[in-house]
Amino acid sequence: MALASAKKAAVTVAVAVTGATLAAYGAYAAQTSSAAGQPSTSAPRPIARSIVATGSASPSPPPSHSASSSLPAAPSSSHAAQSSSTAAGPSDPGSASAAGLSNGFTVSNALQFATQDGGKSVALTFDDGPDPRWTPKVLALLAQHHAKATFCEIGPNAQHHPDLTKAIVAAGDRLCDHSVHHNERQSSMPLDYNIHEIADAQRQISDAAGPGAKLWYYRAPGGDFKPVIRDIAAQHGLRPIAWSDDSDDWKRPGVAGILQNINRNLHPGSIILMHDGGGDRSQTITALAKLLDQLDSQGYTYSFPAR
């Protein structure tokens, strides 16, 4: 009985975040690469990452970063056209079942690689914003092409630019939680810190978006999607989403390089990773304009990651 009570208490701590949460994390926040409240231009640069389709059931993690070592493999392009009810399940044995409700989750905790609409659709996603210089340009291009996108926002950036967060919602695009501090080694920190990074960013973005706005997803900085991260996200109603096409636009390889990176793995059902914050995104904007023209001409439609 005592053991059962202790386990119950631990679960209660793991899913409850109160208004006093931020005060408890000052020591943790000092260890991260940026402080809450800084403008988006000071957000840490994403590290090199690749979880693209390889055709192998168990590809080796990229040597350039360790945070993705537990990341489930993306489906190969031959399996990309999935129905919206089919999620790519986690490959690591430590993960809880993807049948979320039976485990107390409000959504599946399986890492999602599929688009909501299936067929010849893609899901455009933009990380690290909102940014007052680049996010409006992205929104303008999307509007010109009647395209949808998902914006994975840093909590303090949303707080600093609530007008942009509201504009994203008003345009019919979706919001995604991308943490408070963009700590790419988040899972190495204590459990309370991980809850703070996800739950408090969710609150910050929700407050910026205004009443009635919905947060749909969680994307872990650096692809750090260990089971504990996905479980906390699911417990807060956020589906963990991955990507299958990494533009590597943060490296600024040139417009042609960005497009080449995307087209290398482009297929029906692609979730495409780009950035509207975290630095100079002029190459991203030019590449996005060309990409949208290309996708239109190839008959692609625009969707969201499946829930």
Secondary structure, DSSP 8 states (H G I E B T S, - for coil): -HHHHHHHHHHHHHH---TTTGGGGHHHHTTSSS-TT--GGGS-----------S-SS----TT-STTTT------GGG----TT------STTS--S-GGGGT-SS--S-B-SBSS-SSEEEEEEEEE--TTTHHHHHHHHHHTT--EEEEE-HHHHHH-HHHHHHHHHTT-EEEE--SS--TTGGGS-HHHHHIIIIIHHHHHHHHH-TT--EEEE--GGG---HHHHHHHHHTT-EEB--SEE--GGG---HHHHHHHHHTT--TT-EEEEESSSS--HHHHHHHHHHHHHHHHTT-EE--B--
